[in-house]
Amino acid sequence: MATTIHKKSIGFDTVEPAVTPPPPAPAGESTFVKKPKLGGSKSKKRDIPEGLWTKCPKCTTLIYDKDLDENLKVCPKCQHHFPIGARERINSLVETCSFEEIDAQMTSVDTLKFTGTATYTSKLEAYQKSTGLKDAVITGLGRIGAQKVALGVMDFSFLGGSMGSVVGEKLTRLIELGTDRGLPVIIISTSGGARMYEGMFSLMQMAKTSAALAYHAKAKLPYLSILTHPTTAGVMASYASLGDLILAEPGAMVGFAGPRVIKDTTQAELPPGFQTAEFLRDRGLIDAIIPRPEMKARLANYLDFLMQGRKQLSALG
Ligand SMILES: [Zn+2]
């Protein structure tokens, strides 16, 4: 945008632009405040110039991006939770330098040779480039407080956090590693569901991840599922809803099918707040809602409690 305006003009003089001027901003939007895309990875963040402000969609406050980053992408005024990238989230949770990523190079294969408006292969390449991620989840071992954990974090900016073979396989390997090493598993979900480009192979991941979690549970190890905005469809219908503890971020949209589909199918009026984390907590599906800045301390507490309980249990035989 800056390249189109002569330096001396600063928007006041009518200087002939060197290239085609940007299209006029839609009504109600200033051309000077460009909302950066949030939720991307670090490589994406580098593209955003310094000194930008972001308008909170809930309370319309303008927040300086640096302040927003420091507050883990939570509005300091109304606590609206903006999307956050998987790497930023991992950094906010684990102890410094304690995270070792596993299966970092695993990438999806276009088994079905799927073509819609674009081929699946070209979609994968485009998202890998724009997010700096190989697929929609990062998995690895890290430490939260004193407890080592197997941690998987999804990223919505990669194809809507959709679950294909790679997401399912990486999470399954993570859960199995957790079981082998006697570690708790934490999965932080954000997903639009199964990845349609992989058809049946995506749906198989629901069974695979659930089975791995069953073995993990059999070893009496805790699994904590954290639901973030939005967690829906095939992911919600498999590992995201299987936690010994199911936690959520404030205001997260959580559900299986969209409200319109449910309304059309049941022909019933949906109650207010339907499919929000708060609604589901009040009805017992979600155990607790935890603001992002408090998440690390709360997880450390839960892990401490659950793993001590496990020790006492095995001491009893
Ligand atoms: Zn706000």
Residues whose N, C-alpha, C, O or C-beta is under 5 A from the ligand:
A	BS01	ZN	C56 K58 C59 C75 K77 C78 Q79 H80
